[in-house]
Amino acid sequence: MAYDEALADRVREIIDNRPYVTEKKMFGGLGFLANGNMAFAALGHGGAMARVDKDEYEALLEEPGAVEMVMHDHPMRGWIRLDDEVTGSEERLREWVERGLSYAESLPPK
Protein backbone atom coordinates (compact mmCIF):
# COMPACT_ATOMS: atom_id res chain seq x y z
CA MET A 1 0.00 0.00 0.00
CA ALA A 2 1.36 3.42 -0.94
CA TYR A 3 1.33 6.32 1.47
CA ASP A 4 -1.66 8.66 1.57
CA GLU A 5 -0.96 11.44 -0.95
CA ALA A 6 -3.62 13.68 0.59
CA LEU A 7 -1.97 13.31 4.00
CA ALA A 8 1.43 14.11 2.47
CA ASP A 9 -0.05 17.26 0.90
CA ARG A 10 -1.48 18.34 4.25
CA VAL A 11 1.94 17.83 5.87
CA ARG A 12 3.53 19.92 3.09
CA GLU A 13 1.10 22.74 3.87
CA ILE A 14 2.10 22.65 7.52
CA ILE A 15 5.80 22.64 6.63
CA ASP A 16 5.11 25.67 4.43
CA ASN A 17 8.22 25.67 2.23
CA ARG A 18 10.80 25.58 5.03
CA PRO A 19 13.98 25.32 2.94
CA TYR A 20 15.73 22.92 5.32
CA VAL A 21 12.96 20.31 5.10
CA THR A 22 13.27 17.69 2.38
CA GLU A 23 11.21 14.69 1.40
CA LYS A 24 12.42 11.16 0.86
CA LYS A 25 10.47 8.10 -0.23
CA MET A 26 11.37 5.18 2.00
CA PHE A 27 9.87 1.87 3.06
CA GLY A 28 6.75 2.54 0.99
CA GLY A 29 6.13 5.82 2.78
CA LEU A 30 7.24 9.42 2.52
CA GLY A 31 9.62 10.86 5.09
CA PHE A 32 10.04 14.54 5.91
CA LEU A 33 13.56 15.40 7.06
CA ALA A 34 14.72 18.58 8.80
CA ASN A 35 18.40 19.26 8.08
CA GLY A 36 18.73 15.60 7.09
CA ASN A 37 17.12 14.23 10.27
CA MET A 38 13.85 12.34 9.95
CA ALA A 39 11.03 14.28 11.61
CA PHE A 40 7.74 12.92 10.35
CA ALA A 41 6.43 10.37 7.86
CA ALA A 42 3.31 9.39 6.01
CA LEU A 43 3.45 5.61 6.32
CA GLY A 44 3.08 3.21 3.44
CA HIS A 45 0.54 1.08 5.31
CA GLY A 46 -1.56 4.04 6.43
CA GLY A 47 -1.26 6.55 9.22
CA ALA A 48 1.79 8.56 10.14
CA MET A 49 4.65 8.64 12.59
CA ALA A 50 6.41 11.46 14.38
CA ARG A 51 9.87 11.61 15.88
CA VAL A 52 9.96 12.72 19.50
CA ASP A 53 12.44 13.23 22.30
CA LYS A 54 13.01 9.89 24.03
CA ASP A 55 12.65 11.64 27.40
CA GLU A 56 9.09 12.67 26.45
CA TYR A 57 8.20 9.40 24.73
CA GLU A 58 6.27 7.69 27.55
CA ALA A 59 4.20 10.78 28.35
CA LEU A 60 3.36 11.35 24.68
CA LEU A 61 2.07 7.80 24.35
CA GLU A 62 -0.70 8.84 26.74
CA GLU A 63 -2.12 11.29 24.17
CA PRO A 64 -5.19 10.18 22.22
CA GLY A 65 -4.31 8.66 18.85
CA ALA A 66 -0.66 8.07 19.75
CA VAL A 67 0.63 4.50 19.92
CA GLU A 68 3.99 2.82 20.13
CA MET A 69 5.70 2.49 16.75
CA VAL A 70 6.78 -1.10 16.12
CA MET A 71 8.85 -2.29 13.16
CA HIS A 72 9.64 -5.97 12.66
CA ASP A 73 8.42 -6.75 16.20
CA HIS A 74 10.76 -4.14 17.74
CA PRO A 75 9.45 -1.04 19.54
CA MET A 76 10.92 2.13 18.06
CA ARG A 77 11.46 4.30 21.12
CA GLY A 78 11.47 7.93 20.03
CA TRP A 79 8.94 7.31 17.27
CA ILE A 80 5.19 7.47 17.75
CA ARG A 81 2.63 6.07 15.35
CA LEU A 82 -0.37 8.31 14.84
CA ASP A 83 -3.77 6.91 14.02
CA ASP A 84 -6.72 8.39 12.13
CA GLU A 85 -7.80 10.33 15.22
CA VAL A 86 -4.68 12.46 14.78
CA THR A 87 -4.30 12.46 11.00
CA GLY A 88 -7.99 13.28 10.54
CA SER A 89 -7.70 16.49 12.55
CA GLU A 90 -5.93 19.52 11.08
CA GLU A 91 -5.12 20.88 14.53
CA ARG A 92 -3.78 17.59 15.91
CA LEU A 93 -1.82 16.81 12.73
CA ARG A 94 -0.20 20.26 12.86
CA GLU A 95 0.70 19.73 16.51
CA TRP A 96 2.45 16.41 15.77
CA VAL A 97 4.20 17.62 12.60
CA GLU A 98 5.55 20.64 14.49
CA ARG A 99 6.58 18.40 17.38
CA GLY A 100 8.51 16.12 15.00
CA LEU A 101 10.13 19.05 13.22
CA SER A 102 11.10 20.70 16.48
CA TYR A 103 12.87 17.58 17.71
CA ALA A 104 14.63 16.93 14.38
CA GLU A 105 15.75 20.58 14.25
CA SER A 106 17.39 20.18 17.67
CA LEU A 107 19.72 17.48 16.31
CA PRO A 108 23.03 18.17 14.53
CA PRO A 109 22.51 18.52 10.77
CA LYS A 110 23.43 15.53 8.62
Buried (B, 14 or more C-beta within 10 A) or exposed (E): EEBBEEBBEBBBEBBEEEEBBEBEEEEEBBBBBBBEBBBBBBBBEBBBBBBBEEEEBEEBBEBEBBBEBEEEEEEBEBBBBBBEEBBEBEEBBBBBBBBBBBBBBEBEEE
